[in-house]
């Protein structure tokens, strides 16, 4: 199968982006034996920590290193004729020890690889052209073409000040996946994101000929009361086709609330919880939807 790049985004904080990215990546890799790469694009490095990769550990190759290489290659006009695939694998997916490159996998997750974040990531973002997405889209294209992964999952920053960076990752993706919570603030952020998605998808199709699609939206942290009111939330607060929402919602869970930023996905820590069970259902629904979209295009 061709590599599918899925960006997980919502401009609002605390809606379950990182928790969901980690859970989905774990389920795809550990339960479904898919080859998965997760990319942490946020400088705090919460996703990196979920897989035991501390952003403060400079032994881990990080996203800012790779973006800096892409940026320098572009400045030196090396982008068109430079094959960055070996560098990407060695510099990011591989760990250098005594001048020997060995495969850098998250040790507990056989089929899962990670590109870690670092505190220097925002500095590199600030060096990039606000309107030029080629650095990031070229990176994602190289990662797809290396044929090492079935799925690439990208956890994006919530900050509006980095919305251009988020949009660049969306532009280089095949699908956009939007987690949200049943609150008006979250829904307002989603509506702005969907408007950006429409603009990005049109530009992406013109620029590269690829078809960026909305994979769907799903609710996190849903209480029994919210479950009843989701239909009215959607109808009253957001102009998104109801069919874009997944049937599966992630329930409110004390496990998730008390989970914190620890070095494992919730699906590993609490495999028998209702939230973990729902994440499995969500992934099954996602894969079914991807199959349907692929077969109708």
ZAMARGU-4260 file (C-alpha; in steps of 0.2 Angstrom, whole numbers, plus 5000, padded with zeros to 4 digits):
<rodrens>
0) 5000/5000/5000 | 5005/5018/4997 | 5010/5028/5013 | 4996/5038/5020 | 5000/5054/5029
5) 4987/5060/5042 | 4989/5076/5051 | 4980/5078/5067 | 4975/5096/5071 | 4964/5108/5080
10) 4969/5126/5085 | 4961/5124/5102 | 4972/5117/5116 | 4967/5102/5127 | 4956/5093/5115
15) 4965/5077/5114 | 4977/5079/5099 | 4992/5072/5107 | 4983/5058/5117 | 4974/5053/5101
20) 4990/5053/5090 | 4999/5042/5103 | 4984/5030/5105 | 4981/5029/5086 | 4999/5026/5082
25) 5000/5013/5095 | 4985/5003/5089 | 4990/5004/5071 | 5007/4998/5075 | 5005/4986/5090
30) 4987/4979/5086 | 4986/4980/5067 | 5005/4977/5063 | 5006/4993/5052 | 5022/5002/5050
35) 5019/5018/5058 | 5029/5034/5059 | 5024/5048/5072 | 5030/5065/5070 | 5031/5077/5085
40) 5030/5095/5078 | 5027/5104/5094 | 5042/5111/5104 | 5036/5105/5121 | 5038/5087/5115
45) 5023/5079/5123 | 5021/5066/5109 | 5039/5062/5110 | 5037/5059/5129 | 5023/5047/5126
50) 5035/5036/5117 | 5049/5038/5130 | 5059/5051/5120 | 5063/5066/5130 | 5065/5082/5120
55) 5079/5087/5132 | 5089/5071/5127 | 5101/5077/5114 | 5106/5060/5109 | 5089/5058/5100
60) 5089/5065/5082 | 5075/5078/5081 | 5064/5087/5068 | 5073/5103/5069 | 5089/5095/5063
65) 5080/5088/5048 | 5071/5104/5044 | 5087/5114/5045 | 5095/5102/5033 | 5080/5105/5021
70) 5081/5124/5024 | 5100/5124/5020 | 5097/5113/5005 | 5084/5125/4998 | 5095/5140/5001
75) 5110/5132/4992 | 5098/5127/4978 | 5101/5109/4981 | 5083/5104/4983 | 5079/5099/4965
80) 5094/5087/4963 | 5098/5081/4981 | 5092/5065/4987 | 5088/5067/5005 | 5081/5050/5009
85) 5097/5043/5016 | 5099/5058/5027 | 5082/5057/5033 | 5083/5039/5038 | 5100/5041/5046
90) 5098/5058/5054 | 5081/5055/5061 | 5075/5037/5060 | 5093/5031/5065 | 5103/5035/5081
95) 5122/5038/5079 | 5133/5029/5091 | 5152/5028/5089 | 5150/5033/5071 | 5138/5019/5067
100) 5120/5022/5063 | 5108/5010/5071 | 5089/5010/5068 | 5080/5021/5081 | 5064/5014/5085
105) 5053/5017/5100 | 5059/5001/5110 | 5042/4995/5116 | 5034/4997/5099 | 5040/4985/5086
110) 5032/4993/5071 | 5033/5011/5076 | 5046/5025/5073 | 5046/5043/5079 | 5054/5059/5074
115) 5056/5068/5090 | 5053/5086/5094 | 5066/5098/5103 | 5066/5115/5112 | 5075/5122/5097
120) 5060/5118/5085 | 5052/5135/5086 | 5068/5144/5082 | 5069/5134/5066 | 5051/5137/5062
125) 5055/5156/5063 | 5068/5154/5050 | 5056/5147/5037 | 5046/5158/5025 | 5029/5161/5032
130) 5020/5158/5015 | 5032/5144/5008 | 5027/5127/5012 | 5040/5118/5001 | 5052/5114/5016
135) 5039/5104/5025 | 5030/5097/5010 | 5047/5091/5003 | 5051/5083/5019 | 5034/5073/5019
140) 5036/5068/5001 | 5054/5061/5005 | 5047/5051/5020 | 5033/5044/5009 | 5044/5039/4995
145) 5056/5030/5006 | 5043/5016/5007 | 5047/5012/5026 | 5029/5016/5032 | 5011/5012/5030
150) 5005/5027/5040 | 5013/5044/5045 | 5004/5053/5059 | 5008/5071/5063 | 5004/5079/5079
155) 5003/5098/5076 | 5004/5113/5088 | 4988/5122/5094 | 4995/5139/5094 | 4988/5152/5082
160) 5005/5160/5081 | 5011/5144/5072 | 4996/5141/5061 | 5006/5143/5046 | 5017/5129/5051
165) 5002/5118/5055 | 4995/5123/5038 | 5011/5118/5029 | 5010/5100/5037 | 4992/5099/5032
170) 4997/5104/5014 | 5009/5090/5013 | 4996/5077/5020 | 4984/5065/5012 | 4971/5067/5026
175) 4966/5079/5040 | 4959/5072/5056 | 4951/5083/5069 | 4949/5079/5087 | 4938/5091/5097
180) 4928/5092/5113 | 4910/5097/5115 | 4913/5115/5120 | 4909/5131/5110 | 4927/5136/5111
185) 4933/5120/5103 | 4920/5121/5089 | 4924/5138/5085 | 4942/5133/5082 | 4937/5119/5071
190) 4926/5130/5060 | 4942/5141/5057 | 4952/5125/5054 | 4940/5118/5041 | 4940/5135/5032
195) 4959/5134/5031 | 4958/5116/5025 | 4946/5121/5011 | 4959/5134/5005 | 4974/5123/5008
200) 4966/5108/4998 | 4962/5119/4983 | 4980/5126/4983 | 4988/5109/4986 | 4978/5102/4971
205) 4983/5116/4959 | 5002/5116/4966 | 5005/5097/4967 | 4990/5089/4960 | 4988/5079/4976
210) 4970/5077/4983 | 4970/5082/5002 | 4954/5076/5010 | 4946/5078/5026 | 4946/5061/5035
215) 4934/5066/5048 | 4931/5074/5065 | 4928/5065/5082 | 4924/5070/5099 | 4935/5067/5114
220) 4931/5068/5133 | 4913/5065/5130 | 4902/5063/5146 | 4885/5054/5146 | 4876/5071/5145
225) 4887/5077/5130 | 4884/5061/5121 | 4865/5066/5120 | 4869/5084/5115 | 4882/5081/5101
230) 4869/5082/5087 | 4864/5099/5094 | 4882/5105/5096 | 4886/5101/5078 | 4870/5109/5071
235) 4870/5125/5081 | 4889/5129/5082 | 4898/5122/5067 | 4895/5122/5048 | 4902/5105/5044
240) 4893/5091/5036 | 4887/5079/5049 | 4893/5064/5039 | 4911/5070/5042 | 4910/5065/5060
245) 4915/5048/5065 | 4902/5037/5074 | 4915/5034/5088 | 4918/5046/5102 | 4931/5045/5116
250) 4922/5045/5133 | 4927/5055/5147 | 4939/5045/5158 | 4948/5048/5175 | 4962/5038/5167
255) 4964/5051/5154 | 4962/5065/5166 | 4975/5058/5178 | 4986/5052/5164 | 4998/5067/5162
260) 5013/5067/5151 | 5020/5050/5154 | 5030/5039/5143 | 5017/5028/5136 | 5000/5029/5126
265) 4984/5027/5136 | 4981/5012/5126 | 4996/5004/5133 | 4994/5010/5151 | 4975/5006/5152
270) 4971/4993/5138 | 4955/4988/5146 | 4948/5005/5149 | 4933/5011/5139 | 4943/5025/5131
275) 4956/5012/5125 | 4942/5002/5118 | 4934/5017/5109 | 4951/5021/5101 | 4952/5004/5094
280) 4934/5006/5086 | 4940/5024/5080 | 4955/5017/5071 | 4944/5003/5063 | 4932/5016/5057
285) 4946/5027/5051 | 4954/5013/5040 | 4937/5008/5033 | 4934/5027/5028 | 4951/5028/5020
290) 4947/5012/5010 | 4931/5019/5004 | 4939/5036/5000 | 4953/5027/4990 | 4941/5016/4981
295) 4930/5031/4975 | 4944/5042/4969
</rodrens>
